Amino acid sequence: MDINIKPKLFETKVYQPLLASFDKITDLRSKRGVRYKLKPFLILLFLSKLGGADRSAEIADWVKFRFTELKSLLHLDWKKSPHEVTWKRMMENAIDAGEVERVFGEYLQIMSADESELWNKGGKVVCRVKLEETDKQLHLLAVAESEKSLTIEQTTLAEGENE
């Protein structure tokens, strides 16, 4: 199987329709004084929720910890990560929770079997392999396609990180 097929499938069948769903959500803020655009904000909110963050403080911490990488990936011109209070205000005043629920409900309903493919995340300690720098065991985090047990991505974890 060509490894480049899956990213293209993800890009066209999952990612682009998801971004189009973000466009359907109404920004309830006045246009004056807007620091953070709504679409990237919603993307970060969506990712943080997938990452297990529920409260505004958890969301702010999740984004702040990954802000450099996310800023680069999403081509953001933001100087800093949104503060916890900003997250709280945005969720309370900038978006309508009912509308967000409806839009994402529609998105999830139109997903076909190709898009709803199940992926698993797992951590491993590689036996008898030690890092030269720290003399500690090697810890890996992997994402695998569940049906075929095909590893999609794998990375080492820094000391003290958990999956």
Long-range contacts (C-beta under 8 A, 24 or more apart in sequence): 1-150, 6-145, 6-152, 9-114, 13-112, 13-114, 13-115, 14-111, 14-115, 17-107, 17-110, 18-46, 18-107, 19-43, 21-103, 21-104, 21-106, 21-107, 22-46, 24-103, 25-95, 25-99, 25-100, 25-103, 26-95, 26-96, 26-99, 27-94, 27-95, 28-93, 28-94, 28-95, 28-96, 29-93, 29-94, 35-78, 35-86, 36-78, 36-82, 36-86, 36-90, 38-94, 38-95, 40-74, 40-76, 40-78, 41-82, 41-90, 41-94, 42-95, 42-100, 43-74, 44-70, 44-74, 44-82, 45-87, 45-90, 45-91, 56-84, 56-85, 56-87, 56-88, 56-91, 57-84, 59-84, 59-87, 60-84, 60-86, 60-87, 63-87, 117-145, 117-146, 117-147, 118-145, 118-146, 118-147, 119-143, 119-144, 119-145, 119-146, 119-152, 120-144, 120-146, 121-163, 122-163, 123-157, 123-162, 123-163, 134-159
